[in-house]
């Protein structure tokens, strides 16, 4: 007798989270940065990362920002500089996210997402909200 598991669709919020993870990893430079940080297993400065991946500083900084938003890397602020390191927990659970999307894992094996970190809707709302507030303040001032 063949046993079948009952399949359930993932919730929209989790689908948006995972889509953000996959979008973040869709860039070869970000994959190189993650690979470097995973191999080094120590905090690294932007300058060290730039030297290793041979991409401009502003580009590396933008990639690191995206990786931090999606929790793949952690940022340690030391004075005026920032050091970046791999987020072991996020990297360890990423295969579980892929398995969940494919219906092969439990959702309780994943970390709690950072609210709005990867949600397109949340980022869009954050951009719109200040514009609305500014408009409302002008109307009130009249």
ABEGO torsion letter per residue (X at the ends): XBBBBBBBBBBAAAAAAAAAAAAAAABAAAAAAAAAAAAAGBBBBAAAAAAAAGBBAAAAAAAAAAAAAAGABBBBBBEABBBBBBBAAAAAAAAAAAAAAAGABBAAABBBBBBGAABAAAAAAAAAAAAAAAAAAAAAAX
